[in-house]
Amino acid sequence: MARPPRIQFLDALYHVIVRGNQQQAIFSGDADRMAYLELLNRYKKKCGFILYAYVLMNNHVHLLVETPEAPISKIMQMLNFTYAQYFNRKYGKVGHLFQGRYKSFLCDRDQYLLSLVRYIHLNPVRAKIANEPHVYRWSSHGEYMGKNGGMVDVDRVLRLFSENKALARRLYSRFVNGALREGRDESYYKGIEQQILGDEKFIEKVAKAVERTEEPIRKPSIETLLKEVERLTGVKREEIITRSRSAQAVFARGLLIGAWRESGGRIAHLQSILKRDISTLSKSSRAVDSSEGRESMKKIMKRLYSLIQA
C-alpha cells in the first residue's frame, strides 16, 4: 500500500514523533542526548523554525514546531540523517536507527498549542520514569520554568497566560500540574493514518492551503553512490552491477546497497540496476558486516554527509 503524502505548508504547527527502529534505544547516554539537542539547535537556526516543546525519551522523541521558512520534511530529514550518522559512527553500527518515516501531525495552533506543550512535557510522567515533569532533565519544561534556556521559544506560549513572565510561569505550572492531579489521559490521535489535529473548520482551511507534494532535501543519487563506491574500493562499475562473484565485487556491491539504505533510499529501487530481487539484495548488504566493511561504510557516509550539508 502506498504511504499517504505528507501534509505540509509554511507557517504550520506540527507535532512530530520520531521512534527508534524496532523500538530500539536512540540514546545510549546523556552525551547522545546533548548531541541531539545541539543538532536540533543547529537546524533551528539554519531552517528558521519555531520550537515550542521537546522531550527526549529512551527510544523516541517528541517535537512541537512551527515552520515559517522551511518545510517540515527538510528539517526532519536533515536532523534525522545527521543524528543517525553521529550515532552509527560512535557505536560502530550499520543500518537504520529510526523506524521508517517520522510521524507528523498538522495541528490547529489556536485549539491545541497549550495542550500539546503539556502533553509533551508530561510524557516522562506517563512513562513512569519521573513523578513530576520538572524532575526530568531532557525536556523543555525546565525552560518554561526559567531554568537554562535559549533554544525553546517559551515566550510565545507564556504570553498566552500573562504578559508578566513570573505570573505566566506560575499559571503555566498550574496548567501542567493540574492535569497530573486530575489524572487526565490526553489522547489526541485516533488512528495511524491521522495527519490533522483540528476541527472541521481547520481541516477545510488546511485543504485550501496545503501542497501535497513533499520536497525532500537533495540527497545523493544511485549514480553518485556508484562513483563513490568505485572510488573507494577500486572495483569498476561494470563489476558492481553485473553478476561478478569476486570477493571485491561482492564487497563493493554490499557497500553500495548499505550506503543507499543509509541515505534513505529504498532497496527496491536497486532491483533494476543490479538485476537482483529484494531478498538477494538484502543478503548482499551483509557483505559489509565486518570491521573493514563498517570502516568503509563510515567513509562513504561521511562523504554523503558533506554532500547533504552543501
C-alpha positions as CSV (number, residue, x, y, z in Angstrom):
1,M,0.0,0.0,0.0
2,A,1.4,3.4,-1.0
3,R,2.1,5.6,2.0
4,P,0.0,8.8,2.2
5,P,1.7,12.0,1.2
6,R,2.6,14.4,4.0
7,I,0.5,17.4,4.5
8,Q,2.8,20.4,4.8
9,F,3.0,24.1,4.2
10,L,4.8,27.1,5.7
11,D,3.6,28.6,9.0
12,A,2.1,25.3,10.1
13,L,2.3,23.8,13.6
14,Y,3.5,20.2,13.7
15,H,3.6,17.6,16.5
16,V,6.5,15.3,15.3
17,I,7.3,11.9,16.8
18,V,10.5,10.1,15.9
19,R,10.9,6.5,17.0
20,G,13.8,4.1,17.1
21,N,13.8,1.2,14.6
22,Q,12.1,-1.9,16.2
23,Q,11.7,0.2,19.4
24,Q,15.5,0.2,19.9
25,A,17.0,3.0,22.0
26,I,18.2,6.0,20.1
27,F,20.2,7.4,23.0
28,S,22.8,5.4,24.9
29,G,23.6,8.1,27.4
30,D,23.4,11.8,28.2
31,A,26.2,12.6,25.7
32,D,23.9,11.4,22.9
33,R,21.0,13.5,24.2
34,M,23.3,16.5,24.3
35,A,24.4,15.8,20.7
36,Y,20.8,15.6,19.6
37,L,19.9,18.9,21.2
38,E,22.9,20.5,19.7
39,L,21.8,19.3,16.2
40,L,18.3,20.4,16.9
41,N,19.5,23.9,17.8
42,R,21.8,24.0,14.7
43,Y,19.0,23.2,12.3
44,K,16.6,25.5,14.2
45,K,19.0,28.4,13.3
46,K,19.6,27.1,9.8
47,C,15.9,26.4,8.9
48,G,14.3,29.2,10.9
49,F,11.6,27.1,12.6
50,I,10.0,27.9,16.0
51,L,10.4,25.3,18.7
52,Y,7.6,25.2,21.3
53,A,8.4,22.0,23.1
54,Y,10.5,18.8,23.1
55,V,11.1,15.7,25.1
56,L,13.8,13.1,24.6
57,M,12.7,9.6,25.7
58,N,14.9,6.5,25.6
59,N,13.6,5.2,22.2
60,H,11.6,8.2,20.8
61,V,11.4,12.0,20.6
62,H,8.5,14.4,20.6
63,L,8.9,17.8,19.0
64,L,6.4,20.7,18.6
65,V,7.5,23.0,15.9
66,E,6.2,25.8,13.6
67,T,7.6,26.2,10.1
68,P,7.6,29.8,8.9
69,E,10.5,29.2,6.4
70,A,11.5,25.6,5.6
71,P,9.1,22.6,5.1
72,I,8.9,20.1,7.9
73,S,10.3,17.4,5.5
74,K,13.6,19.3,5.0
75,I,14.0,19.9,8.7
76,M,13.4,16.3,9.8
77,Q,15.5,14.8,7.0
78,M,18.5,16.8,7.9
79,L,18.1,16.3,11.7
80,N,17.4,12.5,11.5
81,F,20.1,11.9,8.9
82,T,22.8,13.8,10.8
83,Y,22.0,12.3,14.2
84,A,21.8,8.8,12.7
85,Q,25.3,9.2,11.2
86,Y,26.6,10.5,14.6
87,F,25.1,7.6,16.4
88,N,26.2,4.9,14.0
89,R,29.8,6.2,13.8
90,K,30.1,6.5,17.5
91,Y,28.9,2.9,18.2
92,G,30.2,1.2,15.1
93,K,26.7,0.4,13.8
94,V,25.3,0.0,10.3
95,G,21.7,0.2,9.3
96,H,18.6,2.2,10.2
97,L,18.4,3.9,13.5
98,F,14.9,5.3,13.1
99,Q,11.7,3.5,12.4
100,G,10.7,4.4,8.9
101,R,9.4,7.9,8.4
102,Y,8.9,10.2,11.3
103,K,5.2,10.8,12.2
104,S,4.0,14.4,11.9
105,F,0.6,15.8,12.8
106,L,-0.6,19.1,11.5
107,C,-2.2,20.8,14.4
108,D,-4.7,23.7,15.0
109,R,-2.5,26.2,16.8
110,D,-5.4,28.1,18.4
111,Q,-7.0,25.0,19.8
112,Y,-4.1,22.6,20.6
113,L,-0.9,24.6,21.2
114,L,-1.1,24.7,25.0
115,S,-2.5,21.2,25.3
116,L,0.3,19.7,23.2
117,V,3.0,21.5,25.1
118,R,1.6,20.0,28.3
119,Y,1.2,16.6,26.6
120,I,4.9,16.5,25.6
121,H,6.2,17.7,28.9
122,L,4.1,15.0,30.8
123,N,5.5,12.2,28.6
124,P,8.1,11.1,31.2
125,V,5.4,11.1,33.9
126,R,3.1,8.9,31.8
127,A,6.0,6.6,31.1
128,K,6.6,6.4,34.9
129,I,10.3,7.5,34.7
130,A,9.6,10.7,36.6
131,N,7.0,11.6,39.3
132,E,6.7,15.2,38.1
133,P,7.8,17.0,34.8
134,H,10.4,19.2,36.5
135,V,12.3,16.1,37.7
136,Y,13.0,15.0,34.1
137,R,16.1,16.8,32.7
138,W,15.6,16.0,29.0
139,S,12.5,18.1,28.1
140,S,11.9,21.7,27.5
141,H,9.7,22.0,30.7
142,G,12.7,23.4,32.6
143,E,13.0,26.3,30.1
144,Y,9.4,27.2,30.7
145,M,10.2,27.4,34.4
146,G,13.2,29.7,33.9
147,K,16.0,27.1,34.0
148,N,18.7,27.0,31.4
149,G,17.0,28.1,28.2
150,G,17.7,29.9,25.0
151,M,16.6,27.3,22.4
152,V,12.9,27.0,23.0
153,D,10.5,29.8,22.1
154,V,8.8,29.8,25.5
155,D,7.7,33.5,25.4
156,R,5.2,32.8,22.7
157,V,3.5,30.3,24.9
158,L,3.9,32.1,28.3
159,R,2.3,35.2,26.9
160,L,-0.9,33.2,26.5
161,F,-1.0,33.0,30.3
162,S,0.1,36.5,31.1
163,E,2.4,39.4,29.9
164,N,4.0,39.2,33.4
165,K,6.6,36.5,33.0
166,A,6.7,35.4,36.7
167,L,2.9,35.1,36.8
168,A,2.9,33.4,33.4
169,R,5.3,30.7,34.7
170,R,3.1,30.1,37.8
171,L,0.0,29.8,35.7
172,Y,1.8,27.5,33.2
173,S,3.0,25.3,36.1
174,R,-0.6,25.1,37.5
175,F,-1.9,24.3,34.0
176,V,0.6,21.3,33.6
177,N,0.3,20.0,37.2
178,G,-3.4,20.3,37.1
179,A,-3.6,17.6,34.5
180,L,-1.5,15.4,36.8
181,R,-3.8,15.9,39.8
182,E,-6.8,15.2,37.7
183,G,-5.2,12.1,36.2
184,R,-6.2,13.3,32.8
185,D,-5.5,11.0,29.8
186,E,-4.8,13.2,26.9
187,S,-5.2,11.0,23.8
188,Y,-5.5,13.1,20.7
189,Y,-4.8,10.7,17.9
190,K,-7.4,8.1,16.9
191,G,-5.6,6.2,14.1
192,I,-2.3,5.5,12.3
193,E,-3.5,7.3,9.2
194,Q,-4.5,10.5,11.0
195,Q,-2.5,13.5,9.9
196,I,-4.5,16.5,11.1
197,L,-5.5,17.5,14.7
198,G,-8.3,20.0,14.5
199,D,-12.0,20.5,13.9
200,E,-13.8,20.5,10.5
201,K,-13.2,24.3,10.0
202,F,-9.5,23.8,10.5
203,I,-9.5,20.8,8.1
204,E,-11.2,23.0,5.4
205,K,-8.6,25.7,6.0
206,V,-5.8,23.1,5.5
207,A,-7.4,21.8,2.4
208,K,-7.1,25.2,0.8
209,A,-3.5,25.9,1.8
210,V,-1.9,22.5,1.6
211,E,0.5,21.3,-1.1
212,R,0.5,17.5,-1.1
213,T,4.0,17.3,-2.6
214,E,7.0,16.7,-0.4
215,E,10.2,18.4,-1.4
216,P,13.0,16.3,0.0
217,I,16.4,17.8,0.5
218,R,18.9,16.9,-2.2
219,K,20.4,13.6,-1.5
220,P,22.9,11.5,-3.5
221,S,21.6,9.6,-6.5
222,I,22.4,5.9,-7.1
223,E,24.9,7.0,-9.8
224,T,26.7,9.3,-7.3
225,L,26.9,6.4,-4.8
226,L,28.3,4.0,-7.5
227,K,31.0,6.5,-8.3
228,E,31.8,6.8,-4.5
229,V,32.0,3.0,-4.1
230,E,34.1,2.7,-7.2
231,R,36.5,5.4,-6.0
232,L,36.7,3.9,-2.5
233,T,37.1,0.2,-3.5
234,G,38.8,0.4,-6.9
235,V,36.1,-2.0,-8.3
236,K,34.8,-0.9,-11.6
237,R,31.1,0.0,-12.1
238,E,30.6,-2.9,-14.5
239,E,31.7,-5.4,-12.0
240,I,29.5,-4.0,-9.3
241,I,26.3,-4.1,-11.4
242,T,26.9,-7.4,-13.1
243,R,26.8,-10.9,-11.5
244,S,30.5,-11.0,-10.8
245,R,31.2,-13.2,-7.7
246,S,34.7,-12.0,-7.0
247,A,35.2,-11.1,-3.3
248,Q,35.9,-7.5,-4.3
249,A,32.8,-7.1,-6.4
250,V,30.6,-8.7,-3.7
251,F,32.0,-6.4,-1.1
252,A,31.6,-3.3,-3.3
253,R,28.0,-4.3,-4.1
254,G,27.2,-4.7,-0.4
255,L,28.7,-1.3,0.3
256,L,26.5,0.3,-2.4
257,I,23.4,-1.3,-1.0
258,G,24.2,-0.4,2.6
259,A,25.1,3.2,1.7
260,W,21.9,3.6,-0.4
261,R,19.8,2.4,2.5
262,E,21.6,4.6,5.0
263,S,20.9,7.6,2.8
264,G,17.2,6.9,2.9
265,G,16.8,5.0,-0.3
266,R,14.5,2.0,-0.7
267,I,16.2,-1.2,-1.6
268,A,13.6,-1.9,-4.3
269,H,15.0,0.9,-6.3
270,L,18.2,-1.0,-6.8
271,Q,16.5,-4.0,-8.4
272,S,16.6,-2.8,-12.0
273,I,20.2,-1.6,-11.7
274,L,21.7,-4.6,-10.0
275,K,19.2,-7.1,-11.7
276,R,18.5,-8.9,-8.4
277,D,15.4,-9.5,-6.3
278,I,14.9,-7.8,-2.9
279,S,15.8,-10.9,-1.0
280,T,19.1,-11.3,-2.8
281,L,19.9,-7.6,-2.3
282,S,19.2,-7.8,1.4
283,K,21.6,-10.7,1.7
284,S,24.2,-8.9,-0.3
285,S,24.2,-6.0,2.1
286,R,25.6,-8.3,4.8
287,A,28.9,-8.3,2.9
288,V,29.9,-5.2,4.9
289,D,29.2,-6.7,8.3
290,S,32.9,-6.8,9.2
291,S,35.3,-4.3,10.7
292,E,36.6,-3.5,7.2
293,G,33.0,-3.1,5.9
294,R,32.0,-0.8,8.7
295,E,35.0,1.4,8.3
296,S,34.4,1.7,4.5
297,M,30.7,2.5,5.3
298,K,31.8,5.3,7.6
299,K,33.9,6.8,4.9
300,I,31.1,6.7,2.4
301,M,28.6,8.1,4.8
302,K,31.0,10.9,5.8
303,R,31.1,11.8,2.1
304,L,27.3,11.7,1.8
305,Y,27.0,13.9,4.9
306,S,29.2,16.5,3.3
307,L,27.0,16.3,0.1
308,I,23.8,16.9,2.1
309,Q,25.3,19.7,4.1
310,A,26.4,21.5,0.9
